Amino acid sequence: MKRLAVTLLVAVIMMGMGFTLTGCGSTTKTEIKESPKTTLGQELIDLEEAYKKGVITKDEYEKQKKALLKSRSK
């Protein structure tokens, strides 16, 4: 009984402060936007920068460059 009274008191306080509880099944629409796609040129530039800064090795650079060019040629 005491638990019910505390729960109701908390609910009344929250409503008085402007809090509202919403349930599932809202009818509001959510718009999903795709993130901008990068161009092949930009990906190659980024890859080359990573190589020049020493983030990746020459071997990794060549493999990733080849994979990028192959994946975009389809």
N, C-alpha and C positions, 0 to 999 in steps of 0.2 A: 504494500500500500504506500509506504514511504517512497519507494522507487518510482511509482507512478506519479506521485505528487511532484517529485523533483523533475521528472521528465516533462511534465506539463508546464511547470514553472519555467524551465529552460526554453521550451517552445514559445511560450508567451513572451518572454524577454527577447528572444531572437526576432520574433515577428514585430515587436515594438521598435526594434532597432533597424528594421528594414530588411532583415534577412528573410528570404523565402526559400522554400524547398521545392525543387522541380523534379518531376519524375522522368522516367525514360519515355521515349516515344514522342519527343518534341516534334512539332510540325515545321520548325524553322529549317530552311534549306542551308546546307553547308556547301560553299563553292570551293572546289578543289582546283588549284592552279598548278600547272606544270612549271617546274623551275626552268629557267632559260637553258637551252642546250648550247654546249660549247661547240665551236667549229673545229674541224680537223686541224686547221692552221693554228688555232689557239692551243690545242692540246699538244701539238708538236713543239710550239714555243715553250710551253710550261715544262715539257719533258726535257728540252734542251737546257733550260735554266737549271733544272734539278741536277742535270749532269755537270754543268759548269760550276755549280756551287758545291759539288762533291757529295750531294745527297744520294746519288746513285752512281754505280760504276759504269764504265764505257760499255761493258758487256750487257748490263741491265738496260742501258739506254738503247742500244741496238736492238735488243729483243723486244722491248716495249714499243719502239718506233715501228718495227716490222709488224707487230701485232696490231697496232693502231691502223697502219696503212691497209693491212689485210682486212680488218673488220669494217673499214669504211668503204672498201672497194666493192662490196656486195650490193 
